[in-house]
Amino acid sequence: MNLSPIPARRIALAVRSTCPYCGVGCGITATPLPDGAIAIAGDPGHAANRGRLCVKGAALGETIGLEGRLLHPAVREAGALRRASWDQALERVAGGLRAIIDEHGPDAVALYVSGQLLTEDYYVANKLMKGYIGSANIDTNSRLCMSSAVAGHKRAFGADLVPGCYEDFDLADMVVLVGSNTAWCHPILFQRIARLKEARPEVRIVVIDPRRTATCELADLHLPVKPGTDVWLFNGLLSYLARSGVQDTAFIEAHTNGLEQALDAAQVDCADPLAVARHCRLDPDDLLAFYAGFAATANVVTAFSQGVNQSSAGTDKVNSIINCHLLTGRIGQPGMGPFSITGQPNAMGGREVGGLANMLAAHMDLDNPQHRDTVQTFWSSPRIAGKGGLKAVDLFKAIEAGTVKAVWVIATNPMVSMPDANQVQRALEKCELVVVSDIIANTDTNAFADVLLPALGWGEKDGTVTNSERLISRQRAFLPAPGEARADWRILADVARRMGFDGFDFDSSHAVFDEHARLSVFRNEGTRVFNLAGLCGLTADDYDRLEPVQWPVRRGADGALQGSARLFGERRFAHADGKARFIATAPRAPANRVDPAYPLVLNTGRVRDQWHTMSRTGRAPRLADHTAEAFIDMHPQDALLYGVREGELARVSSQWGAMVARVQHGGGIARGSVFVPIHWNGQTASDARVGTLVNPVVDPVSGEPEFKHTPVQVERFGVAWHAFVLSRSELALDQVAHWTRVQGRGFARYEMAGRGQVRDRAAWARALLGAGDDADWLDYEDASDGVYRAVHVVGEHIEQCIFLSPRTDLPARAWLASLFASESLTRLDRAGLLAGQALGQRLDTGPTVCSCFGVGRNTICAAIVAQDLKTVPEVTACLKAGGNCGSCVPEIKVLLIQTRAREAA
């Protein structure tokens, strides 16, 4: 549970809602307390999480203050953004879009939206673009994470359908996790798998991932596959299963097509397991153990995520997995099937309303004339998009080329999240009209906006989301709209009406949802699986009280809602003939190969406690404690080869761009590869946007970029000094070569480094911190060693402190951070500040391991020794660490091994 003050806002009564982060879709309760704080807890009645929350969800209360919020519309005039009325801003948007369409046609404008939107927002955006403007130039950041899964589902099943549900993990006898660090990216689902393993130790857990991640700590078998070789691996499995005689012949003959072609493609390079092992760089015995285990186990769930999807062969990777389940008939029944773990909270809802540029609403297809007529007739729209629109990467190329002259970006930050992000910047700089709807005032993308529109954020907006298992849940408002912020669906409808379009007279999110549900039923005589018949005609009260339900949704004879946990139980698929398709997946290597200039493979992804571009999680102090800075994870031998050292700064560069971060040896990465997290942006670091490096090659079917395989080089980033500052006030760091900003409790922490020598350290430090000559300033300097430490005191409390050294061995930050919570500094505190270490009874807890309970590494190690702790449950019983979401359990296991080994030595 998280308690956090929310200044100057009246809070509604306790509200049940859903988490705005990953696709697990956890239920949340938000409860106001008398002191103005909000208690955030897991909803015990929600099927997705049964009351559990990961640390990101638990920390939501720390992210909903108004600091940094975009609260009023703004319009660019004479090169500067100036506050405007809603009428002025909406007229600028509607008039600008109309003028461009009238002169250049509907394909000259575009929307770029987000899986952070609610389904109702998504629906109105697609109705406006595809049915009224008449262009399919609306794409979503889900293109960057889940579009390969969409394309794979459509090829195999005939529609974008996830067959299974979370309960299948409970019923499986083998769980295969492919390209998914589930422990960190989907913690509540991972804990479900961990509980399964604890209850039934005989269940086999297989992790297929180039890195040894926290997820591997649960695995019986880890296959560290060579990046980009997943199709070889699963084609090999398909061939092995066929030879082993475990195919379900009756199912194949009655319910599938295309097996012969799929097997022929697999046999070309993947018939010999030893050859597959060599190509995938795997131990042959481990590979054969996986193949044999899969063949011998009926109840197998194969769950996959970004490591599969984010590839120039992502769609083929998805289909190579599905092929193996189709061959064995392991689909549509409890405890089995391929399972796409969705990245965002409403990527699935966006897909339901046609959020991608190549889709229509209600799972209808743009290239199907009957579907186009169905949607246009239902909407009574003046036109309908006649062809697929520009997918994300092509969209920003078209903006730079000048063929798309206006773009409206909603609830996303493409300057950080897109590949080849420098190209995105060039596009936005050139674009005639850039409109951005956001909740944050300053983002990398907002800097290029001609119009800024303030949107509602989580806790303020009202609607529905759909999680990875097709579970529709309500996201409910419990805070009033701040400033002049409005719901995204309302902003879109306002612009549509000002453009002269009928059909946008929605008065609530309930009205939008009802239209969405009715479209799913319109002319649907059982030909479309996506069907919300049971949700049509809900009253506003029914909508407010709606309990989570999985689509398709119907009503029973008693009028009760009936959801659908699984699809294909009757062995009928969505292709016209009712049969599933095997897809021939000829293996192919990533588009860009390493070479002498760029000899390493860059892999990107998330860290445990942050989300996307940190515009929300970056505000929560406890989420910054585990991983404070961007990093370059690489093998120690590679670091030695390329002249970089752990703890020091290095530059990673590709032919598309470069960034700077600190080198670390996480112990989980093979030689020849590096891993860099995706989260840091221009507001949180000087030069840590990994999107600038990522190659813009995309999957030819899905359009999803290849985030997991970019050739790069790593070189030393030489600096003359390192420093960090803790400050209650914001600093201007334009003259610092490298910096990272970290949110603390009542202060900001800045990690920084510089190239030039600092001659007068005291004067430099005072200038940097803005401390005048009359400030209460305590300092210590060792001129010969280049070490400088200073503290700025106001009254009896610490205002700022700075520590400077030519080396990286600066004092620990945790005990210093604790001083900012003290009302006054003791004499020992002041002495410790100048000595650079905690003195007396104030302990240094060390870097945070368990963010849920704020337990540091030093605390855990000390307890292991003092209490003779031997297991994770013993650590949890002693310190609570690991007792909530469990994301830190792998790290606690390592500390147990290291600490006990050190004590035994």
C-alpha positions, 0 to 999 in steps of 0.5 A: 500500500502506498500513502502519498499526499495530493495537494489542493485536490479533493478526492472522491470516495474509495474507487475500484480502477485498473493499473495504467502500466503493463498488459496484466491489467491489475485491479486497483483500489484508491482510497482517500484518507483524512490527511489528504493522502490516497491509499493505493492497494490491489483490488482483491476482487479483480481476476487479473491480480486478486489483490496483488500489485507490483511496485510500480502499481503500488507507487501510483499515489506518488505520481498523481501530483500536479507538479509538471502537469500540462494544465492549459492549452497552448498555441505557438506564436512567434516561435513561442508557446503561449497559453490559449483558451480552448476555443483558440486551441481547438480552432487552430487544430480544426482549422489547420487540419481542414486547410491541409486536407482541402489543399492536399487531401486526407492522406496529408494528415495523421494521428499517432496515438497510444496504448495508454489511451482508454478504449473510448478515446481510441474509438473516437480517434479512429472514427474521426480519421478513418470514417470522416477524414477518410484516411487510415493514417492513424497508427499507435505506439502499439506498433512498436511492441505488439503488432507482430503478435497481431499479424501472426494471430491474423495469419494463423487464426483469421483474426487478432485473437488470443486463445487463452487466459491467465488460468491456463498458466495455473493448469499448465504442466510446462510453461515456456517464456520466450523473449519475456523478462516476465519477472520484471516486465509483468511481475504479477503474472510471473508471481502466478507462475512462481506460485504454480512452481511452488505448488507443483514442483514437477511443472517445467519452466523454460526461459528462451532469452539471449540474456540471463534475466531475473526470470531465469531464476525460476527456470528449470532450463534457460536457453540463451538463444543467439539474438534473431534465431528464434525461427530456427529454434521453433522450426526445429521444434516443429520438425522434431514434433513431426518426426516424434509422432506427437502431431494431432492428426485428426485435428490437423486434417479437420481444422487446419491448412498449410502443414505441408508447406510449413514443414517443408520450410522447417526441414530446409535448415532446421531438421537436424537438432545439432545444426539448429543448436549450432546456429542458435548457439545453444548446448545441444543437450539443452535444446534436445531436452526442451524439444523432448519435454515439449513433445512429452507434455500435453499441457504447454503454454508458450508465452511470448512478448517483446523479444519475439515481436520486436524483430524484422522477422517478428511475425514469422517468430510468432507463427513459428510458435503457433505452428508447434501448438497447431501441430500438436492440437494444443490450443483452445483447451485448459492449460495450453496454447500460445499466449501473447503477453501484451506490453501496454495497459490497453494495447488490446483495446486499441486493437479492438477499435482498429487502432493500427493503420491497417485495421478497421474498428471491431476487428474488421479489415480495411482491405475487405470491401464488405467490412468497409461498407459495414463500418461506414454504414454503421457510422453514417460517415461521409467516407471510409478509408480505402487502403491501409495507412502509414505505419509508425516508422513510415509515417515519420518518414513521410512527415520528413518527406513533406507528404504528411503535413500535419500530425496529432500525437496523443498520449505518447512520446515518439521522440524517445520511443521511436527507432532512429529518433533523430529522424523523428526530430527532423520530421517534427521540425519540418512538419507544418502542424504538430499537435500534442495531447499530453498530461505533462508540460515538458517532454521531448516531443512537446518541444516541437508542438504548435498546439499543446492540449491538456489531457486527463491522466490516470485517476482523472479519466474514465473508461475501459481497458482490455488486458492480455487475456481479453478481460475488459475492465473499468478504469474509473476516475477518483480525482477531479480534472485539474486545470482545464484538462479534458478527456481525450475522447472529448478533445477529439470529438470537439475537433471533429465537430469544428471540422463540420462532422456529425456523429460526434455528439458524445456526452460521456465515455459511456456513450462512446462505449455503447457505440463501440459495443453496438458496432461489434454486433452490427452485421455480425452473424457469427462471422466475427469473433469479437462481439460485445453483444452482452454489453450493448445497451448498458445504462450509465449505472450499469457501465459504472458498475461493470465488472471485469469480463472477457470478450466475446460477451453475451447474456445468458437466459437469466440476463447475466453477462457471460464472458469467454475465458478461451477461444477455439474450444470448438475448433472453429477459427476465424478464417472463412473456412473455419480452419487455422493456418500453418504458416511457412516461416523460412528463417532469415537473419536480422536485417543489419549484421555486425561488422568491424565498425559496429561489432556488438549487438544492441538489445533494448528493454525495460528495467524493473521499476520504470515504465516507458519514457518515465513521464509517470514513474519518474515522478515516484522516488521509490521507483528511482532507488533501484536503477537510478541511471541508464546503463550499458550492460556488457560482458566483462571481456567485451568491456576489456576489449573495447577499453571501458570499465564498469562504473565509468561512462561510455558512448554507444553508437550506431550508424543512426545515432549515439548515447552515453551511459554507465557501464555495468556487468550484470552477469546475464549477457553473452559476449558480443551483445550489450543491453541498454534500457529504454526509459531515459529521455531529455528531461531525465538525462543529458544524452541517454535516449537509446531510440537514437541508436535503434535501426529503423528496419521493420518487419515486412508484415507487421511493420514492427521495428527491430529493437532487439538487434542493432549493430553498435560500437562502445567506446570510452567517454572520457571525463575529468571529474564525477559528481553528484548533487542532492538539491531541494531546488532544480539546477540548470545543467546546460554546461555539464557534459553528462548528467542524469536527474533522479527524483528523491523524496523532497529533493532531486538527485543529479549524477553528473560528469564533466570534461574540463578541469574545475579550478576553483571548486568552491566557486564552481559549486556555489554557482552550480547550486545557486548559493550566494556568498551569504549562504550557510556553506560547509565544505571540505577540499583535498586539493591534491586528490581533487576531492571536494565536498560541500553542504548548503544549510538553511536554518537547521536543515540541509538544502543542498549537498555536492560531492566531487571527485576525479574518480567514480568512488563517490559516497553512498547516496542512500544515507545522504538522501535520508538527511533530507527527511530530517528536520535538523542536522545533528553535529554528527550529520554535519561531520559525516557530510564533510567526511563523506560517510555516515557516522554514529547511528545513522546507517547506510542502507545501500542501494534499494533491492526491494522497492515495495518496502524500501529495503536496501542491499546493506540491510539485507546483507547485515540481516543475513549475517546477524540472523543466519538467514538461509532462504528468501522466505527467511529474509522476507519474514525478517525484513518483508523484502520480497514479500509483495510483488516478488520482483526482487526475489532473484536479487535476494537469492544472489545476495544470499549466495554471495553473503554466505560465501563471503562469511564462509571464506 
